[in-house]
Amino acid sequence: MGWDNARKSALLAANRIPLDVALLVSRNASGGGVGDEFLFASDRRLSPGAYLDPSSVSIQSAAVSVPDFRYQAGGFSVEINLPGDLSASRGGGALMEAVRRGSLCRLLVGFGSGDLADYLPYKLGVINNIKLLSSVRARIEVYDVVYALRSRPTPELSSGSPQTRLFHGLAGEETTLSAGYTAGATTVTLTSVTGFETFNGTGVAKLTGNSGAPFYVKFTGVNTGSKQLTGVTAGFFGTSDENAASGNEAVSCAYLSGHPVTVLWRLLSSTGAGTNGSQDVYPEAAGFGLDQTWLDLHSIREWTTALTPASGSLSIDLVVEEPVEDGLHYLGAILAELGIWVVQSEGQLSVRAAQDPSSPAIEAAVSVDDSMLLDFPTVDLYDPQVPYQYNRVEVVSASGTTGTSQSASVLPLRDTLSYDLSAIVWSNEGEVRTEVRNRIDDYGLYIPERISLTIRGAFTGLTPGDFTRLTSGQIRSRFRSALSGYSDRSVFVASVQENLIGGYTEIQLLGYPLSRSDDYA
């Protein structure tokens, strides 16, 4: 989980804190990746490989946009003193050998204990560049670790195959049936079973039937000796079971099934070895192999529970038919349709989800009021970053559509904003559509107010996608219920930028009306 409340309260009580800072470069959970372990630190008692200047730490803004729910990853940079010999082994290894573009790293902050175990995780990242500022000084430029999900963070699989694509060798492997398949049979015999694997106990293959139409079968086992898929059932994902003759095509698919947050957890942590926590259950090429200590498991479990329909369960069934070049873009697009996104929070990876702005189920522990403000807030009564208001917001699946409609009185206007679940939700569709609609419709039906604030403290723990409570008499609003200020009102955290050394945080909050009648627009 993230920072403990006692530590957070102590940090928030101070405006500017004398800090020790460390940057630890490391590999992923399976030992893969580029570079090697190396320590930069401002406290020389840690025996770092190079000195890190704590006053040089610069944090970039992270944000989430609405109503498309895309996370815009930030990053950070630090400046270091270069050792005289860059090839000498120091702090775990030679700097030039250990610290490379693509190396995973963790920014930690401490308070003079001289023990790295006492440091607080602050940011996770992937190194993008080392900029030489002089013969003795360099800046390490780091992207948010979410950016690392653009490819698997290892240049090779354990087999030595140089592939960073997600699902390489698992999706899109083509072969043929070596014996005919009869509809209803429980086995499928193939010319080759290479690439046909189960994902947490179940696999999927796409067969071409005698009619020429493709259909999907699920299987629970693979017999490499007889080259058979076993435990076969058919008639899934909008296709019908039928006979298939020997010689017909068969294609391997990656199959991700379960609660979407759990599926994400499995993708982030799986190494293929089953040694990286309870959700290390996918094959190696279907996971990013991030150490489970880099994941905020408390928050992940909390969101898994919170995102539940009124009856039944929220589950996705995602069939992947070819390797994915850009895992971040692919996963982000799928999760966005459900109003879910990956974030970095309190030095760990986590998730956030859209919630009903008038009654969010999960709120941040930190509230914001006038006593925290360092400057007068600015308010955009109509958020310039939200280009359109919509007359209707709808959620679509294979069996139907659930939506909310209302007339608007602002321009520019669009008719319909659709969230399409038809390729990923195949069970309990009506309840799932309703659950998603109830969380996301206000983001399309209203233009929010955008409130920009500078608040005390660089350890607020606020994350893009959080809801926090805002009380401020300095804010004027277009909402009838807030004409004289915001009073203990739920607001959506759209962006966060901490200033670690200055001891303050710049945040942008989105306010929404309580109802159509509450909005002058």
JOQUINOR-V104394 format. One record per backbone hydrogen bond with DSSP energy under -0.5 kcal/mol. NH is the residue of the N-H (numbers start at 1). CO is the residue of the C=O. Records with the same first field share a line. If there is no record, write none. Layout:
BEGIN
NH = CO  CO
END
This chain:
BEGIN
8 = 4
9 = 5
10 = 6
11 = 7
12 = 8
13 = 9
14 = 11
20 = 110
22 = 108
23 = 40
24 = 106
25 = 23  38
26 = 104
28 = 32
29 = 289
31 = 28
36 = 98
38 = 25
39 = 91
40 = 23
41 = 50
42 = 21
44 = 42
46 = 43
47 = 44
49 = 39
50 = 39
52 = 41
53 = 79
54 = 52
56 = 53
57 = 54
58 = 77
60 = 75
62 = 496
63 = 72
64 = 494
65 = 70
69 = 65
70 = 65
71 = 69
72 = 63
73 = 71
76 = 142
77 = 58
78 = 140
79 = 53
80 = 138
81 = 51
82 = 80  136
86 = 84
88 = 85
90 = 88  93
93 = 90
95 = 88
96 = 86
98 = 94
99 = 95
100 = 98
102 = 127
103 = 100
104 = 26
105 = 125
106 = 24
107 = 123
108 = 22  106
109 = 120
110 = 20
118 = 115
119 = 116
120 = 109
122 = 107
123 = 107
125 = 105
126 = 143
127 = 103
128 = 141
129 = 141
131 = 139
132 = 130
133 = 131  137
134 = 137
138 = 80
139 = 131
140 = 78
141 = 129  139
142 = 76  140
143 = 126
144 = 74
145 = 124
147 = 144
148 = 145
149 = 146
150 = 147
151 = 148
152 = 164
154 = 152
157 = 161
160 = 157
163 = 161
166 = 324
167 = 285
168 = 165
170 = 167
171 = 167
172 = 252
174 = 172
175 = 250
177 = 248
178 = 189
179 = 189
181 = 244
185 = 182
188 = 229
190 = 188  227
191 = 176
196 = 193
197 = 195
199 = 202
200 = 198  281
202 = 199
203 = 219
204 = 253
205 = 217
206 = 251
207 = 205  215
208 = 249
209 = 207  213
210 = 243
212 = 209
215 = 207
216 = 236
217 = 205
218 = 233
219 = 203
220 = 230
221 = 230
223 = 228
224 = 222
227 = 223
228 = 223
229 = 188
230 = 221
231 = 186
232 = 186
233 = 218
235 = 216
236 = 216
239 = 236
244 = 181
247 = 177
248 = 245
250 = 175
251 = 206
252 = 173
253 = 204
254 = 320
256 = 318
257 = 255
258 = 316
263 = 259
264 = 260
265 = 261
266 = 262
267 = 263
268 = 264
269 = 265
270 = 266
272 = 282
280 = 277
281 = 279
286 = 283
287 = 284
288 = 267
289 = 270
290 = 268
294 = 291
295 = 292
296 = 349
297 = 295
300 = 296
301 = 297
302 = 298
303 = 299
304 = 300
305 = 301
306 = 302
307 = 303
308 = 306
315 = 313
316 = 258
317 = 424
318 = 256
319 = 317
320 = 254  318
321 = 319
323 = 171
324 = 166
325 = 323
327 = 150  325
328 = 149
330 = 326
331 = 327
332 = 328
333 = 329
334 = 330
335 = 331
336 = 332
337 = 333  334
338 = 334  335
339 = 336
340 = 335
341 = 352
343 = 350
345 = 348
347 = 122
348 = 345
349 = 294
350 = 343
352 = 341
354 = 339
359 = 356
364 = 467
368 = 469
370 = 471
372 = 369
373 = 370
374 = 454
375 = 454
378 = 452
380 = 450
381 = 379
383 = 448
386 = 383
387 = 385
389 = 412
390 = 444
391 = 414
392 = 415
393 = 404
394 = 417
395 = 402
396 = 419
397 = 400
398 = 425
400 = 397
402 = 395
404 = 393
406 = 391
409 = 521
414 = 389
417 = 392
418 = 416
419 = 394
420 = 418
421 = 396  419
424 = 421
425 = 421
426 = 424
432 = 428
433 = 429
434 = 430
435 = 431
436 = 432
437 = 433
438 = 434
439 = 435  436
440 = 436
441 = 437
443 = 440
444 = 440  441
445 = 441
446 = 442
448 = 446
449 = 511
450 = 380
451 = 449  509
452 = 378  450
453 = 451  507
455 = 505
456 = 372
457 = 503
465 = 493
466 = 463
468 = 491
470 = 489
471 = 368
472 = 486
475 = 472
480 = 518
482 = 479
483 = 480
485 = 482
486 = 472
489 = 470
491 = 468
492 = 510
493 = 466
494 = 492  508
495 = 508
496 = 62
497 = 506
499 = 504
500 = 498
503 = 499
504 = 499
505 = 455
506 = 497
507 = 453  505
508 = 495
509 = 451
510 = 492
511 = 449  509
518 = 515
519 = 516
520 = 478  518
END
